[in-house]
Amino acid sequence: MAYPPQPWSLRGQLYVSVWAVPVADLPPIPPEVTAAVRLVRLGRYALVGTAWVDYQPGGDMAYRELLGAVLMRAGFSRPRVTITHIWVDSVDSRDGGRELWGIPKDLADFELSDTDAAAVTAGQPIATATIRRSRLALRLPIGFRVTQALNGRALTTPVRARARCGPARLNWQIASDGPLGFLSGRRPLLSLAAADFDMRFGTAAPPPP
């Protein structure tokens, strides 16, 4: 096992956009997940988040990431997200994400800075973006839970972070024939930056009996 045990302590920069997508256009969600949590619907639309993440030195691992996730709920009011698409440029992160939490990570090549982003997988473009971050930001706590399918069941994993959060402007160009093609031609509802975050992903294993 080359990746660290959970929880992972991670630091870096995150840029996220939120999209309204017709439910009929959503990517498939594993049945183990839909048996445990329900899709959040706004009429005929669902909410999808996409994010560029630069995990930087100082945490347990350093790598870059692009992901797509769908907003779900447990019961009537407990929000969850399920990750449907995700790419990283680290084999260790890919293997750890898949084996620890059921996160379907694949590999991609990245260009990622404070102003520009691009990702290509197996020679196929996924997306590019220009990033403009506001100077207005507050350091805030962030907490959410991720529900994925692992070994035939739904697994929910907590994520906790603190970051300088503020508005951002992301101009996305998404390959229409790529894996995020269901977002091509759409505009996000809003975009945010979570700068200089400190994140804890996962839970510590229980002590042996």
Helices and strands as residue ranges (DSSP letters): E 8-22, G 23-25, H 31-34, E 38-39, E 41-42, E 45-55, E 63-74, E 78-88, H 91-101, E 105-107, E 109-112, E 116-121, E 124-133, E 138-150, E 153-174, G 181-183, E 190-201
